[in-house]
Amino acid sequence: MTGGAPCDTTIRARHRRWSIASAITPVAIALAANASLGQAPSVQVPSVVGQTFDQAVCILQLHGLRTQKPPYVPPPILIANEPVVASQVPPWRAQVPPGTLVQVRLRPAERAPSVSAVPVIPSGARLAAARGLLEKYDMCVKVTPPQALKFPQAVVVRETLADKSPVSREIPRGTRIVLYAGIPVPSVVGQLLAGAETILQRAGLTVGPIARTGPASPSETVTDQRPASGTLVAIETPVSLTVTGPTAPPHPSPNPRPPIVERRTVPYLVGESLDDALRDIETHGFAPGPVARQASNETPGTVVDQTPSGGTEVLLPLPDVSLWVAAIEVPDVVGRPIGDAVAALKGAGLSARTITLVASGGSPGVVVSQSIPSGSLIVPPLEPVDLTESAVAVPSVTERTLEDATRALQAVGLKIGSVSLTHAPAPLGTVTRQTPAAGTLVVPPFPGIDVMASALPMPALIGQSREAAAKALADVGLEVGSWVPAASVKQRGTVIDQDPAADTLLSPPFPPVGVTIAAVHVPNVVGQSAAAARQTLASAGLNWRMPEWSGLPFVTVAGQDPPAGALITEASAFVALGLDFRTFRNLSALSVLVLTAGVVAARTVVRGRSSIRSQVEVRRQGGAAEETGIYLDGIPVSNGHSLIVDPAVQLRLNPDPGIQSMAPTDVIVTGEEDGRV
Amino acid sequence: MSDVAVRLDEFFDSADLAPSRLAALMKTRPAGDAEPDARGLPWSAAVQRIAPEVKNLPPIDVPEIAAAAWNNYHTFKPYTDPAKYPPESTIPVRLLKHTITSKHRPSIEVLLNEKRVWKITFELDLSLVLSASVAVRAGKIVEIRPLDECQADGSLKWAGVLLAKRDTKPLKLGPVISLKDGIAI
């Protein structure tokens, strides 16, 4: 910023324009009026409050006043926000002599509202069109050098802000943008010298040294030029020419321009693709101006507006044709769930390329940032949008119990996935490995964190006895759920199967263990003689128990316990046999007595227990259903139908006087002395 | 025991106390009634011995039950005073219709080699509704004359299993129940 800004520069602000010519006129009139009245000339002090210092200098000079830069100039808030005048002395509307020094005090400029999508002026763009475009965005445009605006061929060499910082796409309203102008050297080769001089002067250039290959002649033709055509040079740069006589053949122009015509019609470009439009502009002899983007529902990349409009008749010099192309406005997806964000981008005609997870600490699953800012206008080729999604870091659950691991994962919205077990030197049920590893970024709902936990290997029980198997299980803290007998050729009472199988890894809480024990089927011996039954049971490896008088030839097995088909696992188990004495019926009482006495006598001899004799008696019961049985201590152990389980079994019946209650308790009506009932 | 004691198979339906039926109802081994060495006698074998004996459980002695109920409430206590009621005199006492409930817990013990291996306890609940004229002499109830039909109902259970049930119906006791030795008040 300089205090002596040139006042011949057109000052633009909010589409208002002042010029020296128009501004001096009222001052001159006022001075003239004062002089004619014979009064001391005076001018009314204008208000420069709110103007930048450069603008204030210009305005005061227009009114015949002057000012000087204040000792303190606050720094600009933004690149483009210069300080403005806060107060002035003398004040507004004061009458002062011309040339009075107006003192101003500056304050920082207020932050102006930003304007988004301000187009970047490319190098080579027509200067006039570029300035007009920026002014549409309420930018304050400064052209350097300013006289370049007089030449239609002037182009923008470089665009920057006042302090030469890079141009931002979103900049405050009223930002000063400097356009550095240049002139593309036109081709004058082949032109007559006079025509070449005219072309160069119209282009803002001057004719430099002329080298002749022959005598001077009005029909001299330019055969060479320096700088070459198309070179961007500063305004009024001299162009050296080489001319030759009239006989000299003209050199062909490397880039012949279209023939100059008096007027041209601007082509209709709206609806065309940008490439087609640019091609049509060239075809019709125009030069393309700046291309701006505009949010539109039209197909992205198609022209939606142009300046000048299509069909407009224009005269030489031809203006550049500025284009507005339909663009897609990037939606704001930050803070939205990733699914919604992708859908929103897709709905806008865009796509999401990558989704990067980041532990932001916020709600997982929502977009934290987007690679292309919202509001950006983009045209084909459409660049995909990279999204950053908020995620959570998987906590470390190793060396924790499964319950603790579950709680730790639930605290961050995760859960246990699969649990695999391993026999590891770690406390039972603790996690020894996890997948994904701790610190991995995931987004809930995540399928689950797979963990490997230490487990108890199931002991091998097969082949062991029931007691040994029970002890082996108890030693490791397991319990038997069921002992299931199963017929097997294995040794009775040994384990032949187990569930879970041996070496199966178990994790707390441990399931009850099912154990299958080898057993034998009890054969059916009912109906067999006692001797045959004993042999049958012995062949099955079973013990038996039956009354000692089972050796009687007429005794057969009437019942058995356990019944036929039952499974016996205990090695010491026996089968109790009941014997049928119904054959007694066919014997005479005497025969029975004789036989019984023989048995008793024999048993007495064998066992030497005379007491048994008194326990055995044969009783004949009367009635039609006459039956014979044997009693022990008055308890029938066989009556021809019931099963003798064991002669040593006795029953004892216990009475109970009971507990009585009565209601109502007062039931006596009369009590007569010496009366009779 | 009086002469009018009623056997269980008379009090209940005799078919209910059939051994085969009872054995089927009692086939499930009871918990807690077995002694530690009961393995020598399987329950399935023991129940075969027990079932036929259920009907032989001590019979229902209505006079004893009634006298026990009356004595509980000192109904006849005033007649035990020899000064007021000489022993040679018989005092007729009329009792209004009332209900006597009696709960019995008879049991059968199974002995194997004279050692108890099972104890099976039954629950016998009775309810008697009667009115009677009772003769009291020398501090004893010596005679009972039912004034109306005695209505009786009851149930027999084992380990929560209902073995037999009697709905309320008359129980024949006879016109005069003589208690030979009398029931002391």
Interface residues (C-beta under 8 A of the other chain):
Chain A: D561 P562 A576 S642 L643 V645 D646 A648 V649 Q650 L651 R652 L653 N654 P655 D656 P657 G658 I659 Q660 S661 M662 A663 P664 T665 D666 V667 I668 V669 T670 G671 E672 E673 D674 G675 R676 V677
Chain B: L41 P42 S44 A45 A46 Q48 R49 I50 P52 E53 N56 L57 P58 E64 I65 A68 A69 W70 N72 Y73 T75 P78 Y79 Y85 S89 T90 I91 P92 V93 R94 L95 L96 K97 H98 T99 I100 T101 S102 K103 H104 R105 P106 S107 I108 E109 V110 L111 L112 N113 E114 R116 L124 L126 S131 S133 V134 A135 E143 R145
